Amino acid sequence: MAPLPKSTAVNRRTLLQASGMGFGACALNWMLHQDAAVAAAPQALNLKPRKPHFPARAKSVVMLLQNGGPSQMDLFDPKPALAAGAGRVYREKVEMFQPGSEQNQLLASPWTFSQHGQSGMFFSNALPQMPRVADHLCMVRSMHSEHNNHTEGLVMITSGKIFPGRPTLGSWICYGLGTVNQNLPAYVVLRDPKGYPSTGSTLWQNGWLPAIYRGTQVRTEGPPVLNLNPAQPLPAGARKADLAFLEGLNQRHRRNYSDNPQLESRIRNYELAARMQLEATTALDLTKETQQTRTLYGMDEESTRGYGTRLLMARRMVEAGVRFVHVFLNGAPWDSHANVKDEIAKISAQTDLPTAGFIQDLAQRGLLEDTIVLWTGEFGRLPVSQNGLGRDHNRNAFTALLAGGGFRPGHVHGATDDVGYRATEDPVSVPDLFATILHQLGLDHDALTYHHHGRDETLTDSPVSNATVVDKLLA
């Protein structure tokens, strides 16, 4: 232990330097450096619109996450070799996640495929409605990921890595660009009121970015945002007086704790909640939509009403200036382990028509020009059977759909092997996909950084992932 100074008055910093071999002082210096980094980047603590790194083709994103892993060879990627070799042992031993596929026997798709639109894009008859917007879609057949488990796969398709605790794509985009409408959240989450997606709220977390970049849940049944209005009606003028009083307290705390980023984020979230009282109700009022629009989204039918409502709300959010909208399903409904025909038919009946209607509506309103729509699961399925009629998880190949925002319409990118097990032509990783989406928003994925734990973090971590912008996907 280093000798203490002769003075009996020892401050905390001196004590940390003189004891424990100085490790306490090292920790203190690191924390002060973190605070200084946040203070040096005032954009980290506000959602004001910010200029992109270069001219952008898009200004907002709607991510339609198909939890569970849609089967590429049963929806988008026809494989005659599966039909020809049905029941035969596949030449390569596939990766298995759960029991039931040990026999390694190929399973033919129970669905038939046909071409659609001027592009001739293939869809199976499991999706009877989405083919009508084929010429708006950019189909990426050569996606691949890094893990066969739902949690890791979902964390990766939302944050770029399989490890929980990192900011999601929506958080990074809002950090980089802010948002146009200061009276609504920059990042809105629309989940199924029946339940959370597999892996829960981890899929819209802000990680170590300030809390203002976390996704805000907006409900599609009952009050759109919980606790937005007082439980008991207040006398005239009382609410305004309360808000003014709270603003005074917040300003005092800002002055006393100016270097506390968590406090600043909390204050800004409260201020946003106050502003939302005026705007959220109007922005989310679907009663103003025409009957023709409601029919387009499938809101007349019980099977499609839930998903159609969430997609119609997503369109209204984009119109209102929300930067990123994340739409989820309950649980993992695309997870077709038991019977690919029955399980795909069930979830398709809920999502197919609303998805086609959503893209059609964006296109006819001109919103598709600068809105990116991403339809994707966390991974795909195996070409071999699981317990006879199902398919297990497959990280080596899956299909993603993109529309709008300068993505190439009517284009099919990449290919898989003869049975759809592995991406073989022009493969696209999840970090590649994210780098390309950021590019369309005018953001350089390597330049969009946040200093954390001694390093400049990025969404794609390209020194490790080798992420690159996929120019072939762009118009």
VOGU-3710 file (C-alpha; in Angstrom, 3 decimals, decimal comma):
1> maplpkstav> 0,000/0,000/0,000  1,343/3,429/-0,940  1,959/5,862/1,960  -0,880/8,274/2,629  -0,145/12,018/2,680  0,710/13,569/6,075  -2,519/15,563/6,138  -5,275/13,783/8,040  -7,852/14,957/5,472  -7,899/12,303/2,743
11> nrrtllqasg> -10,372/12,685/-0,092  -11,949/9,701/-1,836  -9,883/10,016/-4,969  -6,625/9,967/-3,007  -7,805/6,940/-1,033  -8,603/5,067/-4,242  -5,167/5,890/-5,647  -3,314/4,847/-2,496  -5,122/1,595/-1,697  -5,760/-1,675/-3,472
21> mgfgacalnw> -2,812/-1,149/-5,814  -4,717/1,727/-7,395  -7,382/-0,447/-9,036  -10,125/1,680/-7,515  -8,666/4,762/-9,188  -8,545/2,889/-12,503  -12,237/2,061/-12,181  -13,078/5,652/-11,293  -11,149/6,991/-14,272  -12,997/4,589/-16,565
31> mlhqdaavaa> -16,413/5,681/-15,250  -15,515/9,346/-15,589  -14,333/8,657/-19,125  -17,687/7,040/-19,933  -19,575/10,045/-18,603  -17,308/12,383/-20,533  -17,910/10,418/-23,720  -21,665/10,798/-23,308  -21,349/14,486/-22,462  -19,165/14,993/-25,538
41> apqalnlkpr> -21,894/13,510/-27,738  -25,040/15,517/-26,930  -26,913/13,720/-29,702  -26,800/10,609/-27,522  -29,373/12,155/-25,194  -31,948/13,570/-27,551  -34,108/12,447/-30,448  -33,869/15,574/-32,565  -33,541/14,859/-36,310  -29,920/14,455/-37,378
51> kphfparaks> -28,313/14,568/-40,778  -27,232/11,205/-42,210  -23,658/10,566/-43,262  -24,657/10,847/-46,929  -27,870/11,308/-48,952  -30,445/8,686/-47,993  -32,976/6,731/-50,051  -35,132/5,882/-47,013  -36,151/7,588/-43,802  -37,994/4,878/-41,854
61> vvmllqnggp> -38,079/1,099/-41,357  -40,885/-1,344/-40,563  -39,586/-4,730/-39,464  -42,114/-7,574/-39,673  -40,401/-10,237/-37,570  -41,749/-13,712/-38,336  -40,858/-15,388/-35,043  -40,140/-19,085/-35,259  -38,264/-19,524/-38,538  -40,355/-19,663/-41,746
71> sqmdlfdpkp> -39,517/-22,586/-44,031  -37,755/-21,298/-47,130  -38,327/-24,449/-49,204  -42,059/-24,403/-48,392  -42,646/-20,697/-49,106  -40,138/-19,038/-51,471  -37,427/-21,430/-52,641  -38,796/-24,340/-54,728  -36,618/-27,458/-54,714  -37,534/-30,196/-57,207
81> alaagagrvy> -34,754/-32,333/-55,725  -36,748/-32,565/-52,498  -39,689/-34,071/-54,327  -37,474/-36,376/-56,366  -35,531/-37,583/-53,336  -38,328/-37,670/-50,748  -37,639/-40,333/-48,137  -34,022/-40,838/-49,181  -31,113/-40,218/-46,836  -29,529/-36,850/-47,568
91> rekvemfqpg> -25,902/-36,969/-48,696  -24,770/-34,610/-45,912  -25,422/-35,056/-42,196  -27,390/-31,933/-41,262  -27,071/-29,960/-38,051  -29,905/-30,905/-35,717  -31,222/-28,828/-32,845  -33,903/-31,147/-31,453  -34,510/-34,926/-31,678  -36,559/-36,389/-34,490
101> seqnqllasp> -34,379/-35,782/-37,541  -31,744/-38,447/-36,918  -32,749/-40,522/-39,953  -31,675/-37,597/-42,152  -34,386/-38,304/-44,744  -35,425/-35,652/-47,250  -38,946/-34,260/-46,916  -40,788/-33,020/-49,993  -42,749/-29,814/-49,653  -46,511/-30,354/-49,352
111> wtfsqhgqsg> -47,033/-27,050/-51,181  -46,912/-26,258/-54,899  -45,044/-23,304/-56,423  -45,876/-20,896/-59,224  -44,400/-17,714/-60,672  -45,938/-14,293/-60,195  -45,676/-10,719/-61,426  -43,569/-9,398/-64,262  -40,526/-10,588/-62,309  -41,667/-14,225/-62,326
121> mffsnalpqm> -40,951/-14,521/-58,605  -41,780/-17,917/-57,092  -44,225/-18,308/-54,190  -45,891/-21,419/-52,855  -49,644/-21,642/-52,548  -49,191/-21,420/-48,780  -49,115/-17,649/-49,428  -51,979/-16,892/-51,824  -51,990/-13,096/-51,271  -48,362/-11,970/-51,080
131> prvadhlcmv> -47,667/-12,821/-54,758  -49,792/-9,831/-55,826  -47,050/-7,516/-54,500  -44,215/-9,627/-55,945  -42,959/-6,802/-58,155  -42,460/-4,601/-55,083  -40,328/-7,221/-53,306  -36,621/-7,917/-53,192  -36,316/-11,592/-52,239  -33,034/-12,638/-50,593
141> rsmhsehnnh> -32,820/-16,439/-50,754  -29,242/-16,674/-49,475  -29,581/-15,399/-45,903  -27,684/-17,243/-43,168  -27,252/-16,823/-39,437  -25,084/-18,180/-36,605  -27,242/-20,209/-34,212  -30,022/-22,792/-34,361  -31,730/-21,795/-31,096  -34,631/-19,339/-31,115
151> teglvmitsg> -33,210/-17,020/-28,459  -29,806/-16,607/-30,069  -31,314/-16,448/-33,561  -33,851/-13,797/-32,591  -31,282/-11,745/-30,699  -29,064/-11,849/-33,786  -31,759/-10,846/-36,277  -32,637/-7,869/-34,064  -29,179/-6,800/-32,799  -26,582/-8,282/-35,177
161> kifpgrptlg> -24,981/-10,710/-32,707  -26,199/-13,749/-30,782  -25,338/-12,266/-27,367  -28,161/-10,534/-25,421  -27,501/-7,070/-24,043  -26,624/-5,214/-27,231  -28,702/-2,419/-28,811  -31,158/-3,538/-31,468  -31,327/-2,341/-35,065  -34,126/0,095/-34,201
171> swicyglgtv> -32,115/1,573/-31,339  -29,068/2,140/-33,553  -31,141/3,768/-36,305  -32,836/6,156/-33,869  -29,466/6,946/-32,264  -28,026/7,772/-35,665  -30,926/9,770/-37,104  -33,186/10,862/-34,265  -36,811/11,209/-35,287  -39,035/13,687/-37,101
181> nqnlpayvvl> -42,006/13,704/-34,699  -40,942/14,781/-31,209  -44,397/13,938/-29,809  -44,204/10,203/-30,533  -41,553/7,589/-29,728  -38,823/7,177/-32,331  -38,994/3,386/-31,963  -42,447/1,778/-31,673  -43,126/-1,885/-30,851  -46,431/-3,474/-31,900
191> rdpkgypstg> -46,748/-6,914/-30,359  -49,616/-9,390/-30,287  -51,896/-8,533/-27,335  -52,205/-12,289/-26,718  -48,571/-12,548/-25,645  -44,930/-11,702/-26,137  -42,728/-13,089/-28,899  -40,258/-15,813/-28,025  -37,389/-14,144/-26,080  -39,668/-11,262/-25,011
201> stlwqngwlp> -38,658/-7,631/-24,612  -34,979/-8,452/-25,167  -35,821/-8,023/-28,855  -36,392/-4,250/-28,552  -33,892/-3,277/-25,877  -31,500/-0,340/-26,073  -28,553/-2,270/-24,589  -25,908/0,199/-23,474  -27,294/3,040/-25,574  -29,245/5,626/-23,534
211> aiyrgtqvrt> -32,738/4,501/-22,558  -34,438/6,951/-24,941  -33,522/4,530/-27,751  -35,414/1,565/-26,310  -38,534/0,429/-28,172  -41,819/1,724/-26,753  -44,690/-0,752/-26,689  -47,908/0,555/-28,201  -50,988/-1,574/-27,647  -53,511/-2,496/-30,319
221> egppvlnlnp> -56,298/-3,169/-27,807  -57,469/-0,708/-25,182  -55,403/2,430/-24,445  -52,495/2,528/-26,947  -49,944/3,434/-24,258  -50,347/2,356/-20,648  -50,248/4,969/-17,860  -50,303/7,823/-20,365  -53,299/9,511/-18,741  -54,241/9,848/-15,038
231> aqplpagark> -56,377/7,067/-13,581  -58,675/9,703/-12,031  -59,877/12,808/-13,933  -58,175/15,993/-12,738  -59,693/19,453/-12,281  -59,251/21,943/-15,096  -55,716/23,312/-15,147  -54,382/20,813/-12,622  -52,583/18,715/-15,194  -50,881/21,752/-16,696
241> adlaflegln> -49,809/22,924/-13,233  -48,444/19,469/-12,390  -46,378/19,357/-15,570  -44,993/22,836/-14,955  -44,000/21,859/-11,411  -42,316/18,671/-12,626  -40,472/20,620/-15,304  -39,061/22,887/-12,601  -37,869/19,908/-10,590  -36,323/18,355/-13,684
251> qrhrrnysdn> -34,423/21,534/-14,473  -33,058/21,628/-10,928  -31,884/18,025/-11,215  -30,297/18,781/-14,578  -28,251/21,560/-12,990  -27,229/19,496/-9,962  -26,433/16,301/-11,866  -25,463/17,524/-15,315  -23,096/14,584/-15,885  -25,680/11,844/-15,238
261> pqlesrirny> -26,836/10,375/-18,571  -29,343/8,001/-16,943  -31,112/10,919/-15,262  -31,206/12,866/-18,508  -32,676/9,884/-20,389  -35,345/9,435/-17,725  -36,323/13,103/-17,828  -36,587/13,055/-21,607  -38,768/9,932/-21,495  -41,138/11,629/-19,055
271> elaarmqlea> -41,274/14,708/-21,253  -42,087/12,533/-24,268  -44,896/10,861/-22,318  -46,398/14,265/-21,582  -46,297/15,249/-25,253  -47,762/11,890/-26,287  -50,919/12,666/-24,302  -51,767/15,155/-27,017  -50,702/13,260/-30,149  -50,787/9,485/-29,570
281> ttaldltket> -54,567/9,223/-29,494  -54,923/11,006/-32,839  -52,098/9,129/-34,567  -53,468/5,751/-33,513  -57,159/6,403/-34,158  -58,066/3,767/-36,750  -61,730/4,798/-36,878  -60,794/7,407/-39,460  -59,717/4,722/-41,939  -62,061/3,908/-44,822
291> qqtrtlygmd> -63,837/0,585/-45,102  -61,809/-0,113/-48,245  -58,573/0,274/-46,283  -59,824/-1,870/-43,410  -60,730/-4,614/-45,880  -57,311/-4,336/-47,526  -55,667/-5,129/-44,189  -58,026/-8,015/-43,397  -59,743/-6,280/-40,501  -63,147/-7,668/-41,543
301> eestrgygtr> -62,131/-11,243/-40,745  -61,421/-12,670/-37,316  -58,371/-14,631/-38,487  -56,574/-11,601/-39,956  -57,923/-8,771/-37,780  -55,179/-8,872/-35,141  -52,196/-8,778/-37,480  -53,980/-6,421/-39,866  -54,602/-3,969/-37,032  -50,933/-3,948/-36,091
311> llmarrmvea> -49,867/-3,366/-39,706  -52,375/-0,557/-40,175  -51,043/1,046/-36,991  -47,525/0,624/-38,390  -48,546/2,558/-41,499  -50,009/5,344/-39,369  -46,822/5,460/-37,289  -44,703/5,858/-40,427  -47,030/8,594/-41,681  -46,680/10,377/-38,341
321> gvrfvhvfln> -42,870/10,423/-38,584  -41,884/7,434/-36,429  -38,422/6,236/-37,433  -38,606/2,494/-36,672  -41,637/0,236/-36,182  -41,215/-3,359/-35,028  -44,177/-5,736/-35,501  -44,203/-9,070/-33,653  -46,194/-12,280/-33,465  -47,089/-14,137/-30,291
331> gapwdshanv> -44,620/-16,881/-29,351  -42,951/-18,603/-32,327  -45,798/-19,484/-34,720  -43,584/-20,259/-37,746  -41,836/-23,011/-35,754  -43,108/-25,988/-37,786  -41,574/-28,967/-35,987  -44,606/-31,248/-36,135  -46,272/-30,680/-39,516  -45,102/-28,063/-42,014
341> kdeiakisaq> -48,390/-28,101/-43,910  -50,740/-27,582/-40,975  -48,521/-25,203/-39,022  -47,657/-23,001/-42,003  -51,311/-22,909/-43,067  -52,325/-21,709/-39,602  -49,938/-18,758/-39,385  -50,261/-17,872/-43,067  -54,015/-17,526/-42,602  -53,290/-14,781/-40,050
351> tdlptagfiq> -50,477/-12,879/-41,768  -50,544/-13,373/-45,554  -53,412/-11,060/-46,508  -52,493/-8,224/-44,076  -48,868/-8,280/-45,246  -49,849/-7,990/-48,905  -52,365/-5,269/-48,053  -49,775/-3,334/-46,035  -47,227/-3,262/-48,856  -49,922/-2,412/-51,407
361> dlaqrglled> -51,188/0,425/-49,204  -47,700/1,861/-48,690  -47,096/1,735/-52,431  -50,338/3,435/-53,449  -49,797/6,213/-50,872  -46,223/6,835/-52,007  -44,845/5,766/-48,618  -42,905/2,838/-50,053  -40,529/5,255/-51,758  -38,793/6,111/-48,487
371> tivlwtgefg> -39,951/3,342/-46,132  -38,048/0,044/-45,893  -40,174/-3,007/-45,104  -38,268/-6,068/-43,861  -40,051/-9,440/-43,582  -37,828/-12,094/-42,025  -37,532/-14,865/-39,489  -34,510/-15,660/-37,349  -33,482/-18,699/-39,456  -34,947/-21,258/-41,851
381> rlpvsqnglg> -35,819/-24,976/-41,766  -34,049/-28,198/-42,665  -34,651/-30,137/-45,885  -34,985/-33,361/-43,900  -38,025/-34,459/-41,939  -38,491/-34,200/-38,201  -40,798/-36,864/-36,819  -42,132/-37,536/-40,309  -43,877/-34,305/-41,337  -42,052/-31,429/-39,612
391> rdhnrnafta> -38,736/-29,624/-40,068  -36,133/-28,588/-37,485  -34,233/-25,269/-37,348  -31,615/-24,355/-39,949  -29,183/-21,449/-39,482  -27,429/-22,109/-42,796  -30,146/-20,800/-45,116  -33,326/-18,766/-44,992  -35,209/-16,212/-47,081  -35,833/-12,541/-46,245
401> llagggfrpg> -38,075/-10,112/-48,121  -37,415/-6,381/-48,499  -39,564/-3,712/-50,089  -39,224/0,013/-50,655  -36,510/2,428/-49,617  -34,453/1,913/-52,760  -34,243/-1,877/-52,581  -34,399/-3,516/-55,976  -38,031/-4,434/-56,737  -38,920/-7,710/-58,417
411> hvhgatddvg> -35,431/-9,072/-57,755  -34,385/-12,496/-56,450  -30,929/-12,499/-54,897  -28,698/-15,470/-54,189  -29,427/-19,166/-54,089  -29,221/-22,237/-51,902  -28,064/-25,754/-52,727  -30,325/-28,269/-54,507  -32,390/-29,001/-51,373  -32,228/-25,591/-49,649
421> yratedpvsv> -29,937/-26,592/-46,800  -27,122/-24,105/-47,295  -26,742/-20,643/-48,891  -24,326/-21,185/-51,796  -24,619/-18,223/-54,175  -24,125/-14,598/-53,079  -24,631/-15,388/-49,376  -25,892/-12,553/-47,158  -25,211/-12,533/-43,419  -27,342/-10,706/-40,866
431> pdlfatilhq> -24,615/-8,026/-40,443  -24,520/-7,634/-44,254  -28,282/-7,092/-44,248  -28,039/-4,505/-41,466  -25,156/-2,688/-43,172  -27,288/-2,431/-46,320  -30,350/-1,148/-44,470  -28,226/1,493/-42,704  -26,752/2,469/-46,068  -30,221/3,129/-47,475
441> lgldhdalty> -30,898/5,357/-44,481  -27,746/7,334/-45,258  -25,699/5,784/-42,459  -22,223/4,268/-42,769  -22,319/1,150/-40,590  -18,647/1,587/-39,659  -19,008/5,305/-38,842  -22,111/4,943/-36,667  -20,343/4,346/-33,338  -20,950/4,564/-29,597
451> hhhgrdetlt> -18,097/4,427/-27,107  -18,673/1,636/-24,604  -16,291/-0,314/-22,375  -13,241/1,290/-23,922  -14,077/0,721/-27,581  -16,153/2,312/-30,318  -19,011/-0,133/-30,761  -21,006/-0,462/-33,982  -24,113/-2,388/-34,999  -22,301/-4,664/-37,444
461> dspvsnatvv> -18,867/-4,965/-35,777  -17,380/-5,382/-39,252  -13,791/-6,210/-38,117  -15,291/-9,427/-36,741  -18,307/-10,004/-39,008  -16,779/-8,686/-42,281  -20,104/-6,963/-42,908  -20,445/-5,189/-46,233  -23,189/-3,339/-48,069  -24,800/-5,699/-50,603
471> dklla> -25,017/-3,462/-53,670  -26,831/-6,100/-55,727  -29,899/-5,620/-53,534  -30,166/-1,941/-54,409  -31,999/-0,300/-57,290
//
